[in-house]
Amino acid sequence: MKWVIFLLLFLNFGLWYGAGAFQGPERSKVIASGNLPRVASLKAEDSAEAAAARGASVDQPLPTAGAQKASGIGGSGESSAELSDNGADTPALVCGRLGLIPALDTAQALVAGQPMAGEVGLDWQEVTRELPSFHWVIIPPQPPAVALKQFRDIQRQGIDSYLVTEGENRNAISLGLFESREAAISVLEEKKRQNLNAVLANFPRNQISYALVFKAEPDLVKDVVQAVKTDYGADFDFVEINPC
Protein backbone atom coordinates (compact mmCIF):
# COMPACT_ATOMS: atom_id res chain seq x y z
CA MET A 1 0.00 0.00 0.00
CA LYS A 2 2.84 2.37 0.88
CA TRP A 3 4.46 1.63 -2.46
CA VAL A 4 1.26 2.49 -4.27
CA ILE A 5 0.99 5.89 -2.47
CA PHE A 6 4.65 6.64 -3.10
CA LEU A 7 4.22 5.79 -6.76
CA LEU A 8 1.23 8.15 -7.10
CA LEU A 9 3.13 11.00 -5.44
CA PHE A 10 6.07 10.41 -7.76
CA LEU A 11 3.79 10.47 -10.80
CA ASN A 12 2.13 13.74 -9.67
CA PHE A 13 5.52 15.33 -9.13
CA GLY A 14 6.64 14.23 -12.59
CA LEU A 15 3.51 15.67 -14.24
CA TRP A 16 3.91 18.98 -12.43
CA TYR A 17 7.58 19.31 -13.37
CA GLY A 18 6.94 18.28 -16.96
CA ALA A 19 4.16 20.84 -17.36
CA GLY A 20 6.49 23.59 -16.15
CA ALA A 21 9.33 22.47 -18.39
CA PHE A 22 7.23 22.41 -21.60
CA GLN A 23 5.38 25.68 -20.98
CA GLY A 24 6.29 28.54 -23.49
CA PRO A 25 8.15 31.72 -22.38
CA GLU A 26 6.14 34.30 -20.55
CA ARG A 27 4.85 37.03 -22.86
CA SER A 28 5.56 40.73 -22.40
CA LYS A 29 3.10 42.37 -20.09
CA VAL A 30 2.65 45.19 -22.65
CA ILE A 31 1.67 42.79 -25.41
CA ALA A 32 -0.42 40.62 -23.13
CA SER A 33 -2.41 43.62 -21.99
CA GLY A 34 -3.02 44.69 -25.61
CA ASN A 35 -1.37 48.12 -25.05
CA LEU A 36 0.66 48.22 -28.31
CA PRO A 37 2.91 51.26 -28.99
CA ARG A 38 1.06 53.79 -31.18
CA VAL A 39 2.42 55.10 -34.45
CA ALA A 40 2.23 58.70 -33.20
CA SER A 41 4.39 57.89 -30.20
CA LEU A 42 6.91 56.13 -32.44
CA LYS A 43 7.13 59.20 -34.71
CA ALA A 44 7.54 61.49 -31.74
CA GLU A 45 10.32 59.31 -30.40
CA ASP A 46 11.95 59.12 -33.86
CA SER A 47 11.82 62.90 -34.31
CA ALA A 48 13.23 63.42 -30.84
CA GLU A 49 16.13 61.09 -31.59
CA ALA A 50 16.74 62.75 -34.97
CA ALA A 51 16.65 66.22 -33.41
CA ALA A 52 19.03 65.14 -30.68
CA ALA A 53 21.39 63.74 -33.33
CA ARG A 54 21.33 67.15 -35.12
CA GLY A 55 21.91 69.00 -31.87
CA ALA A 56 18.48 70.72 -31.99
CA SER A 57 15.91 71.00 -29.24
CA VAL A 58 12.64 69.23 -29.90
CA ASP A 59 10.84 71.45 -27.38
CA GLN A 60 11.45 74.66 -29.42
CA PRO A 61 8.21 75.65 -31.27
CA LEU A 62 8.33 76.42 -34.99
CA PRO A 63 7.52 80.00 -36.01
CA THR A 64 3.96 80.55 -37.21
CA ALA A 65 3.09 81.92 -40.63
CA GLY A 66 2.37 85.33 -39.09
CA ALA A 67 5.72 85.36 -37.34
CA GLN A 68 7.44 84.40 -40.59
CA LYS A 69 5.87 87.37 -42.40
CA ALA A 70 6.71 89.75 -39.57
CA SER A 71 10.33 88.64 -39.44
CA GLY A 72 10.72 88.45 -43.22
CA ILE A 73 11.28 84.67 -43.29
CA GLY A 74 10.65 83.23 -46.73
CA GLY A 75 10.43 86.68 -48.40
CA SER A 76 12.58 89.50 -49.68
CA GLY A 77 12.62 91.23 -46.28
CA GLU A 78 10.69 94.22 -47.69
CA SER A 79 6.94 94.47 -47.39
CA SER A 80 4.69 95.26 -50.34
CA ALA A 81 3.54 98.41 -48.55
CA GLU A 82 7.10 99.71 -48.48
CA LEU A 83 7.48 98.96 -52.19
CA SER A 84 4.29 100.78 -53.08
CA ASP A 85 5.26 103.74 -50.92
CA ASN A 86 8.64 103.97 -52.62
CA GLY A 87 7.01 103.79 -56.02
CA ALA A 88 4.60 106.59 -55.09
CA ASP A 89 7.46 108.79 -53.88
CA THR A 90 9.35 108.41 -57.17
CA PRO A 91 7.12 109.33 -60.16
CA ALA A 92 8.15 108.02 -63.57
CA LEU A 93 10.07 110.52 -65.70
CA VAL A 94 9.20 111.38 -69.28
CA CYS A 95 11.64 112.28 -72.05
CA GLY A 96 11.06 115.23 -74.35
CA ARG A 97 12.51 116.06 -77.78
CA LEU A 98 11.99 119.29 -79.72
CA GLY A 99 13.19 120.06 -83.23
CA LEU A 100 14.32 120.81 -85.75
CA ILE A 101 16.73 123.73 -85.27
CA PRO A 102 18.74 124.62 -88.40
CA ALA A 103 21.86 126.06 -86.78
CA LEU A 104 24.08 124.66 -84.03
CA ASP A 105 24.70 128.03 -82.40
CA THR A 106 20.93 128.53 -82.05
CA ALA A 107 20.54 125.17 -80.29
CA GLN A 108 23.45 125.92 -77.96
CA ALA A 109 22.05 129.35 -77.11
CA LEU A 110 18.65 127.86 -76.24
CA VAL A 111 20.30 125.40 -73.84
CA ALA A 112 22.48 128.06 -72.24
CA GLY A 113 19.58 130.48 -71.78
CA GLN A 114 17.26 128.10 -69.94
CA PRO A 115 17.21 128.44 -66.13
CA MET A 116 15.80 124.89 -65.85
CA ALA A 117 18.47 123.37 -68.13
CA GLY A 118 20.42 121.79 -65.27
CA GLU A 119 17.30 120.58 -63.48
CA VAL A 120 15.92 118.66 -66.47
CA GLY A 121 19.21 117.84 -68.21
CA LEU A 122 18.40 119.99 -71.25
CA ASP A 123 20.88 119.40 -74.08
CA TRP A 124 21.12 119.39 -77.87
CA GLN A 125 21.76 116.54 -80.31
CA GLU A 126 22.58 116.37 -84.00
CA VAL A 127 19.83 115.04 -86.27
CA THR A 128 20.55 113.84 -89.80
CA ARG A 129 17.53 113.92 -92.04
CA GLU A 130 17.58 112.41 -95.51
CA LEU A 131 16.00 114.64 -98.14
CA PRO A 132 14.81 113.77 -101.66
CA SER A 133 17.70 113.49 -104.09
CA PHE A 134 18.48 116.16 -106.66
CA HIS A 135 18.57 115.30 -110.36
CA TRP A 136 22.09 115.66 -111.70
CA VAL A 137 23.08 116.12 -115.34
CA ILE A 138 26.68 114.91 -115.74
CA ILE A 139 29.19 113.56 -118.21
CA PRO A 140 30.18 110.23 -116.58
CA PRO A 141 33.63 109.82 -114.93
CA GLN A 142 36.61 109.38 -117.27
CA PRO A 143 40.37 108.99 -116.84
CA PRO A 144 41.70 112.17 -115.19
CA ALA A 145 43.57 113.46 -118.27
CA VAL A 146 40.60 112.84 -120.61
CA ALA A 147 38.12 114.43 -118.18
CA LEU A 148 40.33 117.52 -117.72
CA LYS A 149 40.75 118.04 -121.49
CA GLN A 150 36.99 117.72 -122.15
CA PHE A 151 36.19 120.03 -119.29
CA ARG A 152 38.45 122.75 -120.75
CA ASP A 153 36.85 122.34 -124.16
CA ILE A 154 33.37 122.73 -122.68
CA GLN A 155 34.47 125.79 -120.74
CA ARG A 156 35.76 127.41 -123.96
CA GLN A 157 32.30 126.89 -125.49
CA GLY A 158 30.81 128.95 -122.67
CA ILE A 159 28.83 126.02 -121.21
CA ASP A 160 28.28 126.28 -117.49
CA SER A 161 30.05 123.26 -115.93
CA TYR A 162 32.51 122.13 -113.27
CA LEU A 163 34.85 119.18 -112.79
CA VAL A 164 33.94 116.78 -109.96
CA THR A 165 37.04 116.19 -107.81
CA GLU A 166 35.77 113.82 -105.09
CA GLY A 167 33.24 111.12 -104.32
CA GLU A 168 32.08 108.18 -106.39
CA ASN A 169 31.61 110.47 -109.43
CA ARG A 170 35.14 111.84 -109.26
CA ASN A 171 36.40 113.03 -112.71
CA ALA A 172 32.84 113.46 -113.97
CA ILE A 173 31.75 116.80 -115.46
CA SER A 174 28.68 118.37 -113.90
CA LEU A 175 26.34 120.20 -116.25
CA GLY A 176 23.58 121.10 -113.79
CA LEU A 177 21.87 120.10 -110.53
CA PHE A 178 18.07 120.32 -110.38
CA GLU A 179 15.34 119.72 -107.84
CA SER A 180 12.78 119.26 -110.60
CA ARG A 181 13.10 116.14 -112.72
CA GLU A 182 11.38 117.88 -115.65
CA ALA A 183 13.96 120.67 -115.60
CA ALA A 184 16.81 118.15 -115.46
CA ILE A 185 15.45 116.19 -118.45
CA SER A 186 15.08 119.41 -120.45
CA VAL A 187 18.76 120.32 -119.85
CA LEU A 188 19.85 116.73 -120.59
CA GLU A 189 18.20 116.83 -124.03
CA GLU A 190 19.82 120.18 -124.76
CA LYS A 191 23.31 118.85 -123.91
CA LYS A 192 22.82 115.82 -126.10
CA ARG A 193 21.96 118.13 -129.00
CA GLN A 194 25.35 119.72 -128.33
CA ASN A 195 26.96 116.30 -128.85
CA LEU A 196 27.82 115.87 -125.21
CA ASN A 197 27.55 112.34 -123.80
CA ALA A 198 25.53 113.51 -120.75
CA VAL A 199 23.42 111.28 -118.50
CA LEU A 200 20.98 111.79 -115.63
CA ALA A 201 22.12 110.73 -112.13
CA ASN A 202 20.82 111.06 -108.56
CA PHE A 203 22.52 113.47 -106.19
CA PRO A 204 21.82 112.25 -102.63
CA ARG A 205 21.62 114.90 -99.95
CA ASN A 206 21.18 114.95 -96.20
CA GLN A 207 20.19 117.83 -93.96
CA ILE A 208 22.02 118.26 -90.67
CA SER A 209 19.80 119.86 -88.03
CA TYR A 210 19.59 119.89 -84.23
CA ALA A 211 17.04 118.90 -81.60
CA LEU A 212 16.73 119.70 -77.90
CA VAL A 213 16.30 116.82 -75.46
CA PHE A 214 15.39 116.75 -71.76
CA LYS A 215 14.07 114.48 -69.00
CA ALA A 216 11.56 115.67 -66.41
CA GLU A 217 8.63 114.79 -64.19
CA PRO A 218 5.26 114.83 -66.01
CA ASP A 219 4.05 117.95 -64.16
CA LEU A 220 7.10 119.88 -65.33
CA VAL A 221 7.06 118.93 -69.02
CA LYS A 222 4.64 121.62 -70.22
CA ASP A 223 6.62 124.33 -68.45
CA VAL A 224 9.88 123.21 -70.10
CA VAL A 225 8.34 123.06 -73.58
CA GLN A 226 6.68 126.44 -73.23
CA ALA A 227 9.85 128.09 -71.93
CA VAL A 228 11.96 126.78 -74.83
CA LYS A 229 9.29 127.77 -77.39
CA THR A 230 9.22 131.28 -75.98
CA ASP A 231 13.00 131.62 -76.27
CA TYR A 232 13.05 130.11 -79.78
CA GLY A 233 10.37 132.51 -81.00
CA ALA A 234 8.85 130.02 -83.43
CA ASP A 235 7.09 126.68 -83.58
CA PHE A 236 9.17 123.50 -83.75
CA ASP A 237 8.71 120.96 -86.53
CA PHE A 238 7.92 118.36 -83.84
CA VAL A 239 7.50 118.06 -80.08
CA GLU A 240 7.85 114.47 -78.81
CA ILE A 241 6.97 113.47 -75.23
CA ASN A 242 7.43 109.78 -74.43
CA PRO A 243 8.12 107.58 -71.37
CA CYS A 244 11.84 107.28 -70.76
Phi, psi and omega in degrees: 000317179298322180293325179293316180295318180296322180293319179295318178298320180296320179294319179297319178297320180294319178296320181293319180291319180294322179296321178290325182289324184267002179285139182292166181295148182291132182285160178294138181301327181295315181289320182296328182277353180080010182268072182288148177298133181278157180296321181299319180291326176296317180295319179297318179294319180298316182294325178295318180294319181294320180294321178296322179295328180274355180083018181256157179268130181279348181274350183282122182287148177283148179292142179283170180298321178295321179293323179298317181293320182294323183270354179086011180290133177080007179227190183279353181089357180233127184285158179295330178297319179295320179296315181294322178297317179297318179297323180290328181284341183239088181293149180292138179274156175239151182252134180246153180213126182233135180190178000257150179248122187294322189246143180294320182295329176293316179297317180295323180292323178296320178293315183293331184271001182266119178298330182271007185303314180291325182292323184251006179066037181296132181206173178245157176217149179281138180235123177258121181242126180279129180252162177303141182292151170278163177257124192243122175265117183221159164266122189305159180304144179225172173305145187309315183293319180294315180298319181294319180296314180294323180298318179294322178297316180295321178298320180294335178279356179079020178272129180294123184196165171209156182269126180283128186247000180206168178088184183291341178257029178301139182071018167269165178244119182274132180245002177154143180236125189227142173280328180269129178294323181298319179293321180294319180294323179298316179292323180300316180294323178296317181293326178291327177292339177269015178063034175256133182279061185275153177224169178255129181229162176271141177245096182293147179213143177237148178251125177266118178229187185221147178232153175261138181232149178203170179220125185208169173289151184306323182291342184261349187298312182300322179296319180295312182299314182295321180295317180291320178299319180297317179292324183288326177079014180202168177279146176277156176297326178208152172228112183250127176234115184222156173300142181287000000 
